[in-house]
Amino acid sequence: MRRLPKLILAKDLSLIGENSRKLSEAARAGKLVRIRHGVYVDAQRWAALEQWNRYSLKIEAAAETFLSATVFSHHSAASIHGIPTILGRQPIHALTSYSGGGRSRAGVKRHFVAAPLVQPQEVNGFLVTDPIRTVLDIAASVPFAEAVVPVDFLLSSERNRKSVERDALLNAIDHRYSKAARMRMAAVVQFGVTNSGSPGESYCRGLMHVAGFAAPVLQYGIRTKSGTVYSDYYWEDVRLVGEFDGREKYMKPEYLKGRTASQVVIDEKNRENAIRATGRGVVRLVWSDLTLGTLERELEAAGVPRRRRASLGHPNS
């Protein structure tokens, strides 16, 4: 079943002899939202969409208006593949083999790639870069912590049924990228893990690393009176548990597991109480904490240790 609202195209009305001007009138009246020239969507349904679904619709709208075959890349290809990313204000990304490429226009950023290197896949009716190339392109162009999100996903067999091996990512880092980009990409691929539970957990862990905190153990099992629970993060030296509360936990069926959002809140509180009863501390983090300054203050206040300096015989990892 289609979860996204249907796009309304001015060109479709023109084909059947209807006046497409009424779409502009409906947009001015607040009944429709104009996504790009000639492409509209119901305003109420648009308002109810999450950011990632709005981005998916923008990709579809762009595909409907392009006049030639287009290979989507970077965050746009990731969206089509179902690979999570940190979106922010990302434009639509597409490849071009035109030597004057790399320009942005009408919300679309074009990336130059020599024609022989363009080897697209067809996914759900779109031409896209393959998952490995998609994730590496993102890693080459965004800050470290943002790059961790798609890398973790690609490595995880729990979250991604088409998971890849770390060596496959490392071996695909070639000379189409600059030396500096290759170093950044290799660093984030080496940092990636197979057991991060969600995009938010990955992003948070990346920011912890950038801020200089000690790496936590992931999915650490803690025996409580109500059974074993697995923490998102654990710092054994200070007996501190870190829990990341992403929106997925309260919205997506795979996390709800038949429960209501209210029941999840109750379950999480009971879980925290059980952990504290073992004598461990708990620090809870949410999306609004995920800026370097805010996260650093939260972790320092909770007592999370810093990484040991390599000069002391403790190499940073």
N, C-alpha and C positions, 0 to 999 in steps of 0.2 A: 504493500500500500504506500502511495506517495505521501510523504510527510510534509513536503514543502508546497506552498501555494503555487497554482498554475500561473505562468507568465502570460500577460496579455500583450500581444504584438500588434502594433499599428499596421505593419505590412500585411498581416492576415486579414484585417478589415478591408484594406485596399483591394485585396485580391477578389473579394466578394462584392465589391462595389459600394461598401459602406464608407461613411465619412469618418476618417480617423481623428478629426478635430475634437470629437466628443470625448476622446480619451484625455486630451489636454484640459478640457473643461472639467472632467471628473477629478483630475488631479488638483486643479485649482480649488475645487469644492471640498477637497480633503477625503474623497472617496477612494482614490487611487494614489499610489506612490510611483513616481517616475524613477526607475532604476538607472536607465541610461536612455539615450535618444531612441524613441520609438518602442520602448519596453516598459511596461507598467505591471503593478501587482496590487491586489486588494490592500487598502491601507490598514484595516483592522488586523488582518493576518500578518502583515509585515511588522506591525507594532509588537505582536506577540512572539516574534522570532528571536532566538538567541543570536549573538554576534556571528557565530560560525555558520549558522543557517542563512543569515543574510549574505554572508560572503559567498556561500555556495550558489545562491540565487544570482548574485552579481556575475559570477563566472558563467552561469547558464545564459544570462542576458547578453554578455559579451559574445559568447559563442553564436548566439542567434543573429548578431549584427555584423560579425566579421564577414568579409567578402571572399576570403580564400582560406584554404586549410591552415589551421593554426595549432601549434604544439604548446600546450600549457606547461608551465614549469614552476619551480620553487613552491611557495605556499599554495598557489592555485592547483598545481598537480597534486600536492599533498592532500588538499581538500577533496579532490576527486578520488584519490586512492583511499581516503579515510584515515590518513595519518595525522595525528594531532600536532598543532603548532601554536605558538603564541602569535596571535594575529595583529593586535594593535590596529594601526591604520594601513594595513597592507593594500597595495594596488593589485590589480590582476597582473599576473606574470605570464609572459609568453616568450618563445624563442624567435629569433630572426637570423637568417644567414646573410642578410644585407650588410655590406661592409660599413655602412654608416649607422648600424643599429645601436641598440642600447639607449634609445630615447623613450620618453614617456609621453603618452598622448591619450586624452579622454579616459583617464583612470587606468591605463594599461601600460605597464613597464615592459619594454622589449629588451631581451638579453641576446647579444650576438654570440652565435656558436657557428663554427665552420660547418658547412653542409654535411661533410662526411661523418661528423660527430653526432648529428641528429638522428637518433634511433628511437622513435616514439613507439609507444604502445597505445592500443585503443582500449579505453576503459569507460563503460557506461555511455558510449557514444561520443567520447571526447578523445582527442589525441593528446597524450601526456608523456613526460619523461618517466622512465621506469622508477620504481621506489628507491633503489640505491642512489641513482643519479639525483633524484628529487631531494633526498635527505642531505646529500653532500652539497648540492647547490645552496640549500638553506644554511648549512653549517659554514659555508664560505662567506656568507653575506650578513649574518646576524650576530649579536653578542653571544658569548659562550653559554650563558644559562639558558637562553632561548633555544640554542642549537641542541642542548641536552634532551629536550622534549621529544623531537622526532627520532633522535638516535636511540634513546631508551625504548621507544615503541617498536622500532624496527628490530631490535635485538631480542624482544620479549616474545617467547612462544606462548605465554599465558594470554597476552593481550592481542597478539598479532599471529594469526594462523599461518601467515607466510613469512615468518621470522627469518632473519638472515644471520650468518656468522660474522663476528667482528672482522675476521680476516677479509671477508668479501668487501666490506666497506673500506678497509685500509688499502686493499689492492686496487680499488677503483679511484683512489686519489691520484690523478695523473697531472700531466703538465698543461692541461687546459686552464688550470688554476695557477695563480702566482705562488711564489715560494712562501710568502707570508700566509696566504690563505691555506696552503697545504699543511703548514705547521699548525694552524688553528684547527683545521679539520681533524688532523691526526690526534690532537690533544683531546678534542671532545669525543671522538670515537673511542679512544682508550678510556676515557672517563665513564662512558656509557655502561649501563648494567642491564641485566636480563630480568631483574625482579622489582623494578619500580612499579608501584601499583596504579599510578594515574599521571596524566600530564602535569597536574599541579604539584605532585610529589617530586617529579623530575625537575621541574622549574625551580622549586624551592631548594632542592639539593644542589642544583647548579649555582644558585645565588649564595648558598652557604659556602661553597668552595671558593667563589670569587671573593667573598668577604673574609676568607682566611680561617674559617672554623674547621675543627677536626671532622673528618668524614664519619658519619654515623653508620652503624650496622643497620641494614634494611631488613624488614620483615622478621624482626627478632621475636622468638617465642618466649612468652612470659607465663609461668604457671600461676594461676590465681585460684581462689576457692571455687569459682564458677567454671574452671577449665582453662585451657591454654589460649591466650590471645596473642595476636601478632601485631607488633607496633610498626608504624611507618618508619620511624627512626629510633635508634637507641645508642646512647653514649655510655658504655659500660663503666668507664673510669669514674663517672659522677652519678651513676645509677639514674639516668634521666631518659625518659621516653618523650619522643616528639611525635605528635599526631597532626596530620594535615587534613583539614576539613574542606574539601573541594565541593563545588556545587553538584558534581556528578553524584555524590553520595546521597543527595536528597532529591534527585531528578530522574536519573537513568534507571531503567528496569533492572539491569544487571547488578546494580548496587542496592536497589531497594529490596529485591528478592521477595516481592509480594507485600512488603510493608508500606505503610504510609510514611510521609516525611516526618510527621510528628512521632511516630513510633521509632524511627531511626534516631531522632534526637534523644529520646528516652534511653534507647539501647546504647548510644554513645556515652551518655552520662553514667549509666551503670558500668560500662566497660572501663571508663576512667576511674571510677570509685574502686573497682576491683584491682586495677593496676596500683593505685595509691596505697591500697591495703597491704601490698607487698613491700612497702617501704621505699618505693621509687617515686621520683617526681615526674610530673607531666607538664609539658608545654604544648599548647594547642596553637596551631597556625592556620590562617585563612588567606584567601586571595588578596585581601586588602593589606596583608602583611608583606606581600611579595614585591617590595622595593628594597634596595640595598640598605638604605638608612633605617627603615622601620624594622626589617628583619634583623639587622645587626643589634638594634636596641633590645628586641624581644629575646634573642638568643643570649646576649650578654647578661640580661636580667635573670634569665633562667639558669645561668651557670654553665652554658655549653663551652667546652674548652676550645682553644685555638690550636691550629696545626703546629707541630713542633718544627723548628727550623732545621733544614738539612745540615747546617754547620754544626748542629748539636748531635749529629749522627742519627737523626730521625728524618729521612727523606719525605718530602711532601708527596702524598699519593692521592 
